[in-house]
Amino acid sequence: MHPAAYLAMIPVEPDSCLTIAMAPDENRQTCCRVVFGETDGWDVRLEVGDDVVSVRHCEDWHRVERVCSEIYCLWADTHTEPSARK
């Protein structure tokens, strides 16, 4: 089984994670979800619809913040309309 397919099947309890909503992508719920790692640290998961499309393990919280910020900015740049120019 492909690792990404395995990750998509791992259930995450809503109260055991931090979820950051993203701009919608073709009516699919999209979020960046931070969950506790199995041994230490945290796993940052980008979820589009029911699929986990990216996972990054971080051992310190500052790295988690940077990764979430980078994902959010990249997603917003590619999935929102540019501001109207004045």
N, C-alpha and C positions, 0 to 999 in steps of 0.2 A: 504494500500500500504506500502511495506517495505521502511523504511527511505532511504536506499541506492538507491533504484529505483527512489524515488522522487528527490534525489540530482542529479542523472544522467540526469534528464530532465531540470535542471536549466541552462538556457543559460548564457554564460559569454562572454561579448564583449572583443575582443582581446586587445583593447587599455585600458581596465579598470582592467588589472591584470598583474602580473609578472609571466612569464612562464619559467620554467627551464627544458630543454629537458633531457631525460634519455636515457640510452642505449636501443636500440630497443628490443622488446620482440615478437618474431615470426612475424615480420613485422607489428606489431601494434604500432601506435604512442603512446609514453609513456611520461608523463610529470608531474612535480610537479607544480601546479598552485596556486598562492596566490591571493585571492580576498578580497575585503573589506567585513567585517562581516555586518550583517543586522543592528546591533545596535552599536557596537564598535569593534575595533580590526580587525583581519584578519582571514580568513579561509584558511588553507593549504589543498589542495586537491591533492591526487595522482590519476591520470587518466591514464588508460590503454585502448587504443582504444577509444570507445565511452562510457566506463564505469568509473564511479567514484568509486574507490575501497577503499578509505580512506579519511576521513575529520577530521581535528583537528582545533579547534578554539583557537586562541592565542590573548591575550589582549595586549602584548607588542611586539615590533618589534624584540627584541633580542631573544625571544622565537621562533618567525617565522624563524629567521636565523638558530637556532639550529635544529628545526624540519626539515627544508629543507635539511640541511647538513646531518642529520641522515638518512633521506629517500634516499638521493642521494648515500651515502656510502653503505647502505644496498642493494640498487638496483644494484649498480655497482659490489658489491661482489658476487651477485648471478646471474648476467646476462652478465658478461664479462669473457673472458678467462684470467686465471692468466698469469702474465708476465713470460717470459722464464727465467729459472734460469741460472746463469753464472757459 
